[in-house]
Amino acid sequence: MTLTGHERAVRSVAYSPNGRLIGSASDDGTLRIWDTRTGEETMPPLRTGDGPVLSVAFAPDSNILASGAKGRIVCLWRLSLGQSSMRRLAGHTGRVWSVSFSPDGVHLASASSDKTVRLWKVETGHQTAILNGHTFEVRSVTFAPNGLTLASGAADRTIRMWNLVTDGSTVLPAPGHNKAIFSVCFSPDGTQLAVGDSGNAIELWDSQAGVSLSTLSGHLGSALCVKFSADDQKLVSGSDDCTVRIWTVPRDAPEFVSIVLEGHTEAVHSVAFSPDGAYVASASADHTVRIWNARGTPHTRQTLHAHVDNIHSVVVSPSGSFIVSGSSDRSVRVWDTLTGEQRHAPLLGHTQRVCSVTISSNEHLIASASKDSTIRLWDILTGELVGVPLKGHADWVNAVAFSPDARCLASGSNDSSVRVWDISAGRSPTTIRLHSTENVYTVVFSPNGKIIAAGVKSGKIHFWHADTGQPLGKPLRASYQSIRSINFSRDGTLIVSGGDDAYARVWDTGADARLLIHAAHTNQVNSVAFSPDGWFICSGTLGPSIYLWSVSNGALIAQLNGHTNWVTSVTFTPDGHSIVSCSVDETIRIWNFNAAQRLAADTTGDPVAELASASLKHGWLVSPSGELLVWIPAEYRKHLQVLPCEMLISRSRVTVGVGSEGWHRGTTWTSCWRANSPDTASRLM
């Protein structure tokens, strides 16, 4: 179930102890109360008037709700028969990040950016204590099950355990912890404390001895929230990697395993188990609250092997039999072009994002360039690292390209240099540095291997003799903004450039370097490539679409829709039958080039053609005429495959097809559906 209604990020979510209600708090300044059985709101939104609401918690009797707001106010709400009354508790001098009721419901604790934790008497609203000690904003507070201890976590990288009997506190964890704390939660028996912080892991601590017990790794971003289930068997966490994870310890395994719940499109700020442990609620910056089945197994939600972060570069082997990609998940992966399956385990070794990948002409080596300032060479057959990482650049390496004879490798970097590496067999790599004075974003060899070209930040394209490293004439002024991608036509007579000014331009590589055509986009051009016959250009932009252009006149041939975020790299297969693209949406797509060319034809009345030319807008597949065709749930959108996309390499795949007799048009839904029909107008598989 997805609960929609909030108009901005949802910061906090909580189940009522009786399991009948869910409370959510949002940056839109409202609290909303939802019926857990129907997903409907049980009353109008509650407004404090204190700006974004950052935290929410139910009292043990389920009749009182507490909230904390950016406006420094704690509110107590009494809920009764769809109505509410509010009491305001003033005292904090900064935003209130967290609220928590004591197990007996007598007290309320609140944590604030004013560096304090405060205690309040629920019945009277009086402040009973101010707990000082943190040196930076306190992000989370929680009572121990015995009600005698309070734990708080802060951006000062410490956790404090407050003894409410003696008014004393101890500091966890041991010196050396260096991450801001976002969330703390006691286990139901009080013996453990789960901690979510700005690292990618969740830590479990012995709450009495103050020692670390376990580290749960898996998230790719900060662990923003953690909660135990009531039976003490599971832990749920949310992260700014947009995922929810449910962790459990199988009886026959020594380590935690997790189920990954995907669907949110932005950071997950808060999670909560239902009292019976059957469901998990999550609150996200994507404006939604989602309800998940918590009793699944890893097998019921098994995902496909794929990149788990932005994909920045994709290249097809000269034979067309495999694809190589590089990602922010720091891996290089090799895919079979026909099946989309990985050929072997991911190639791991880079310590930061992989910015560019390339394949040698003899298909022996893969080269990868990284933000970690290194270049690595990999054996294509085994996936093993060849030699040692190539070091010499002093900043990000943005691009790499093999020479046609596979003896040299060129690289371009933010350190304002192009380097040429001699990687001949049996020799240690040597390098020469080509002159440049600004960031180099793209580099390529001419088809005959005699010229190296590079695009730089100022909008120029530099050319060098590949043999001598000497400049080949003056730089070409291709733009007045950064050049992100350049490529030669197969015969070397043309070069195409694309960059920040949202234009793709085709140049004659003769002595006068004449501009032949230009194609205008609406966003920065990240990648450009010629078709093998040189008649077409494909381009990917700082948007979700891929564009096909005619080289002869610059006319737009087709727009390919399917990616849900920036397209970072595009290329043709060597036979020209397909286009391969990758995106920040973590997917690789293979497109049928001939089908793509036919998109420009009249599609009226042809359901298959209309779906093929549809674009995804606000959750709908929309035809070129603006007609709403199919509603796609949010969790499916990133993984949607519609022709002319022939293959989707992703963690999941959702295809949309049309039954041979199931297409029907009408002005109402009832006229578009026939009871007991063997086909449906469209289906998700």
N, C-alpha and C positions, 0 to 999 in steps of 0.2 A: 504494500500500500504506500502511496506517495501522498502526503498531505500538503496541499498548496493553498496559499492565501497570503502568506507573508510577502512583503514587497521588497525586502532587503535581506541581507544575510541573517540566518537563524543562528544565534549564539549558544543557546542552551535548550536542553530537552530533559524532561523528567516524567516518570510514571507515578501515578498515585499509588500508595501502598495497597489499596484494594483492587488495583488493576483495571479500573473502569475508565480512567482519564489519563490523558497525556497533556502536559503543559509545555509550551514552547515560548522562548523569548527571542526577540529580534531587534536588529538595528533599525527597523521601521518604527520603533517606539511602542510596540504592542506586545502583550502577552495573549496567547490564544490557548483555549482549552478544547481538547478534541475527545470525542467518544471513541474508545479503542475498538469497539465492535463495528462501527459504521464509518469511522474516519471523518464524521461531520463535526463541525464546531458546536459546542453545547450552549454557547452564549456569545454575545457580541465581543469583539476584541477588547481587552482591558488595557487602558492607557494610563500611564503615570504622569505624563507631561514632563518627564525628566530626560528626554532624549532616548538614545538606543538602550534597550534592556539587555543586559549581558548575562544574567543568571536567573535560574528558577529552581525551586525545590518544593516538594510537598511535605507537610507535617505528617506524622505517623497516623493521624486519624483521617487523613485524606480530605479534610474539610478546610484546611488553611494552606494557602500558597504563599511562598516568600519570593521576592524578586529583588535584584540589585541592578542599578542603572548607571549609565555614564554620568548622570547628573548628581552623583554622590548620595543618592537616597536609597534606603532599604524600605521596601513596602511589604506589608502583611495583608493578604486578601482572604476574606472569609467567603467561601463559596456555598451557596444554598439554592437549590431548585432553579438553576440557570441564572441566578443573580449573584452579585458580589458587592462587598463593602471593603473599603481600603483604609489602612492606618499607615502613616508615613513615619519612618524612624530616621531622624537626622543625627548626624555626628561625624560621619566620614567626610574627609576633605578632598577625596579623589574618587574616581570611578570604582564601582563595586563589581568585582570580577566573579565572586563566588558566594553562595549562601548555602548553609547546611543546618538542618534541624538536629537536635540531640535525640537519641533513641526514645526518650520518654516524652518528647515534644515540648518540654518546659522551656528550653533555651534555643536560640538561633545564633549561629556564628556567621560572620560576614568577613570577607577578605577584600582589601582595597589597594588601589595604587598609591594611597597615602602611607603605605608601608606598615599598616596596622591590621590586626585581626580584632574584631569587636564582638562582644557577647551581649545579647539582648534577652530580656524576659518576654516570652511570647504573650503571656496573658495581659501584661500591662504595657509592653512596648518600651520599658525602661532599659537603658544601657547599664549593664552590670560590670563590665570590665573592658579595658583597652589593653591588648597584648602587644607590647613593643619588642623589637629585636631584629626584625628584618631590615635590611638596608636598601631595599628596592621594592617595587610594587609586588604585592602578594596576589598570586593568580588563582590559588585554589585552597580551600579549607574543607575539612571533613572530620566528623566525630568518630571515635573508636566505638565499637559495639557496646562497651561497658559504660559509655557516656562520661568517663573520667579523664579521658585523654583526647586531645585535639591535635590534628596534624595540619600543617600549612606548608605550601610550596611557593617559592617566590622567584622573581627574575634575578635575585642576588645569588642564584645557584645553590641555595640551601633549602633544606626541609627542617622545620622545627616541630618538635613534639612537645606540646604544652600539657603539663599536669595541672588539671583544673582544681585539684585539691590543695596542692602546695603553692600554686601560682608560679611554679618554676618551669623552665623549658630546657630541652637538650636539642643539639643541632645534629641533623643527619644530612647528607652522608659524611663519610670520612673525608678529610682534606684531599683534594685532587679532582673532585667532581667539578666540571667546568661548563655545565650546561644550564641554561635557564629552565626553571621548573614551570610546567603549564598545568599539571593535574596530579592530584594525589588521591588515593582511595584505599581504605582498609578492607581486608578480607573479612567475610562474615564472622570468623572466629577471632578476629583481631590480632592474629599472630603475624600477618604479613601486610606490607604496604606496597601498593603498586604506584609507580612514578612514571609519568609521561613528561618528556622534556624536549628541548630543541634539537637533540640528536635523533637518529633514526630508530632508536631502540627503546624498549620499555624495561625498566628495572624493577625487580622484586626485592624488597628489603625485609629482614627480620625486624619487626617493629619494636621488639624489646631489646635485642642485642645490638641493633644498629649496624648490622653487617649485610652486605649484598648477597642475595641467594641465587638469583638467575638474571640473565639478560635475554629478552625476547627480541630477536631481529627479524626484519621483514619489510617494515615500512620504508618507503623511499624519501619520506619527508619527516618533519617534526611530529612527534606523538603528542597531539593537542589534548587528548582526553582518554581516560581509562576508567573502567568500572568492573567490579566483580559481580558474578551472578549470585543469587541468594543461596544456592547449594554449594558454593565455594569450589565448583568444578570448572568454571570457565571465567575468562576475562575478555572483555571487549575493548577495543581501542579505535580511535579515529585519528586521521592524520591530514596534513595539508597535501598529501599525495592523492587526495580525493577518495581514498578507500576506507572501509571499515574492516577490521579483522576480529574474528572470534578465535581465541586461543584456548586450547585444552591440553591436558596431560593424559594421554592414553595409558592404561595400566601396563601395557607391554612395551612401552617406549620411555626412555629416560628424559626426553626433551619435549618441550612444548611444540605443538603443531598448530597451524592456523588455517582457517577458512577465510578467503578474501572475498568481500562483498563489494562489487563494483556497481556503479550507477550514478553516484553523485558526480557532478561536473566541476565542483570547486571544493575547497578545504572543508573537512568535517570537524566542527568545533566542539561537539558534545555527543555523548552516547549514553544509553541507559538500557538495562535489562528490565523486562517486565517482571513482576513479583514471582511468577511461576517459572521464569527462565525460558519460556517458550519463544519469546520475541525480543528483538533489539530495536530500539528507536535511535535514529541518528539525526543530528541537526547540522545543516551545511550552509556555507556562504552562497550556494546556488539557490537560496530562498526556500528550500523545501525541507520537510521532515519526512524521513522514510522509515517504514516498518519492515523488518526482515524476520524470516523464520530462523531462529537460533538453533534449531535441533537438527539441522542438516549435517552431513558429513563432508569431508573434503571431496569425496567422489561425486556428490550431488552437485557440486559447483566447480568441477574440474575445468580449468581454463586451458586453452591451447598455448603451446610454447611460442612466445613472441617477445618483442621488446616491451619493456615496462616503463618507458619514458620517451621523450621527444626523439624522433628519428631525423637526423640532419643530412644524411647523404645516402644515395643508393646508386649502384652501378651494375650493369649487366655484363657478363663475361663475353669475350669475342665470339665464342661458339653459341651463345644464347642459352646455354643449358643451366646456368645458375645466376643468382643475384646475390650481391653482397651489400650489407647495410651497416651503418654506424649510428650510434645513439647516445643520448645523455645518460643512459643506464650504464655507460662505460664499456659496453660490449660491441664487438663486431660479430655479425651473424651471416651465415651462408645458407641460401634457400634454393631448393630445386624449382626451376621455373615452371615445370609442368604440374607439380603436385603442391607447391607452396610449403613443403615440409623442410625442416632444417636438415642439412647434410651431416652435421656433427654438432657437438656441444658448442656453446658460444665461445668466442675467442676473447679471453679475459687477460688483462694486464694493465691497461690504461687506468690511471687514477682519477681522471676527470672525463668530461664528455668527449666523445669521438666526433670530430667535426667533418671529416672527409675520408672517403675510402676509394681505392682504385685497384684495378686488376691488371697484371702484366699480360702482354699480348700472347705469350706462350702458355698462359694460364697456370703458371707455377707458383706465383706469389700474389698475395694481397698486401697492399700498403694501407695503413691507417694513420691519420693525423689527429692530434688531440689538443684540447685546452691545457693538458699537462706539459705542453712544450716539446713533446717527443713524437717521433714517428716509429711505428713498429712494422716489421715485415713478418708475414705469416705464410706457412706452407698450406696451399689450398687443399691438398688431399688429406692431410692429417690435422690441420688446425693448430699445429705447433708453432711457437715463436721461432723465427729464423734469426740467428745471431742475437745481438744485443740491441736495445732500443737506440735509434739514431738521435743523438743529442747535439745541439748546436744552436737551435733557435732559443731566444730568450723570452718568448711570449707565446701566446696561442699559435698553433699551426692550423691555419684555416683551410688549406687545400694541398692536395698531393696529386701528381700525375706521372705515370710511367712514360718513358720514351717508347716509340713504336718498336724498337729492337729489344726492349726490356732490359737494357744495360744501365740505364740511368733513371733517376727519380727526381722530379722537381717538386719543391715545396714552397709555399708562401705563408707568411706569418705576420702577426701584429707587431713583430719587432722591426718592421719596415725592411724586410729582406726576402729575397728569393734565393734558395739554395738548390744546387744541383749535386746529387749524390751518385757517385759511381758505385753501383752494386754488382759489378761483374763477378761471376762465380770465382771463388778461390781468392778473392781479394777483400781486405777490410774496407768498408765504405769510406770513401774520401769525399770531400765536399768543396765546392767553390761558391762564393757569395756574389750574387749579382746585385748591382747598385739599385737602390730604391730609397726613398726618403719618407715613406708613409706606409700605413697598414696595407698589406697585400691580402685580398679576399679570395682571389681565384687565380689558378695557374694551369696552363695547358701546353702540350707540344703540338706543332703542326703535324699533319698526317705523314709527311716525309721525314719528320724528325729533325729538320734543320733549324726550326725556329721555336723559341719558347716565348709565350705571351702571358702577361699577367695583368689583372685588373686591380686598381688601387683606390684608395679612399677619395682622392680628389676628382675621380671620374675619368682618369686617363687609362689607356692600355699601353703598357711598355712591351717592346719586342727586343729579343737578344738572339745572337747567333748561338745555337746550341753547342757547337764545337768549341768556340773561343770564349763565350760569355760576354762578348762585346755588344754594346747597344746596336740595334738595327734601325738606324734613322731616329727621328724624333718620336716621342710618345704620341699616340693618337688621342685627341681630345674627343672621347665618346660621350661625355656627359659632364655636368658640373656637380654631380653627386656621386656617391660611391658606386663602383662597379662590383656587383656581387657574383656574376657568372659570365664566362665567355666560352665559346666553342667554335671550332673550325668545321666547315663542311667536309664531307669525306674526300673530295678532290682538292681541298685546300685553297680554293679560289675565293671563298667567302668566310667571314667570321661574324658571329652574332654575339651581341653583348646585352646584358640586362642589369638594372641596378635600382638605386633608391629613388630615381626620378620617375619610376613607373613606366618606363619605355623599354621595349626590346628593339634593337637596331641591327640591321644587316649591312655589312661593309664589304666592299670589294677589296681584296688583299693586295691588289696591284699597287704600283708606285704611288698613285694619287689617293689611295684609301677612300674611294668615293662612298658616300652613304647611299645605299640603294633603296631601302624601305625602312619604315619604323612602325611599330605596333603599340598602341596606347592601352595601358591597363589602369585600373583604379587603385592599385596598391603597388608597393615596392616589389620588384621582380627579383626573386631569389635564385632562379635557375632557368637556363635556356638550353635547347638542344636542337640540332638539325635532324630531320629524318635521313635515313641512309641514302635516299636518292636526291637529297638536297632541295626538294620541292616544298617542304613544310618545316615549320618551327613549332615546338611545343614549349610552353613557359609555365612556371609555377610562381605564385606570388604570396605576398603577406595577406593571404585570404584563402578560402577553402577550395577554390576552383583551379582547373588546369585549362589552358587556352591553346587552340590550334590555329596557326596562321599560315597564309599563303606567302611563300617567298617572292613570288612574281609581283604581287601588288600590295602585300600587307593586309589583305582582307581577312577578317575573322572567319574561320571555317566552322569551329565548334567550341563549346564551353562544356567541360566535363565536371559534373558535380558529384560529390560523394564524400570527400574529406570534410571533416568538421572543424578543422583549424588550419593554420598556415601550411602551405605546401613548400617544403624546403628543398626538394630535389626532384628533377624529372629527366628521363632519358628514353630513347627508343631502343628496342631490341635490334640486334644486327640485321635481322631479316625484314625489319620495318613493319611487321604485323602487329606489334603491340607497343604501348607506352607504359613505362614503369614510373611510379611516383611514390614519394614518402612524405610524411607530415609530422607536425608537432602533435597530431592526434594519436601518435604511436602506431600508425598502421602503414603498410605498404600495399599499393594497389596496382594491378596489372589491367590495362584497358585495351579493348579490341579497337585497333586503329580504324579499320574499315567501317565498323559500326559507328564509331565516333564521327566519321565524316558524314554519315547518313543522318545525323541528328538535325542538320540544317533543313532537311526535307519537311514537308507538311505532315504533322503527326496527328491531326484532328481525326478522332474516331478510332485510332489504333491504340489500344490500351498498352501494349508492350512498348510501342514507340513513345507514348506519353510518359510512362514510368522511366524509360531510359533517358529522357530529356528533362525529367523533373529535378527540381532543386529542393533542398531541405530548408524550410523557413518556419521558425517558431514551432517546430515539432511536426510539421506537415510536409509530405512530399507534394510539391505544387507543380502543376503543369506549366509550360511556357505561357499559356493564356491566363494563368492565375487561378485555375481551378484546383480546389483541394482534392487530392487523390486518396492518400492514405495517412492516417495518424500513426506516428512512430513514438512509442514510449521512450523517455529520456535515456534509460539505461541501454537501449538498443542503437541509438543514433550513431555512436562512434563506430559501431561494428556492422553497419548496414551495407549490403552489397546489392547493387542494382545495375543492370546492363546500361552502358557498355563495359562496366567493370567486370572482367572475367574472373578475377581472383582477388581475394582479400586476405592478406597475411596480418593477422591480428590475434588478440587473446580470445576473441569470440567471433562468430560469424552469424549474421542474420540476413537471410535473403528474402526478397519480395518477388513473388511470382504472380502470374495472372492465369486463372483457370480458363480452359478453352471455351466454356460456355458461361462463365461467371461474371462477365463484365456487363454492367448495367448503369445507365445514367438516369438521374432524376433530381428533383428539387428537395426531396426529403429522404431521410435514412430508410424509412420503411419501404419506399419504392425502389431502393437500391439493394434490397435483401429479399430473397425468396426462401420461405420456410422449406425445410427438408430437401433443399437443393444439394446435389452431391458436390458441387463446387461452391467456392466463395469468390467474391469479387477480387479479393486479394488475400494472401495468406503469409504469415510469418513462419519461417522454418528455422 
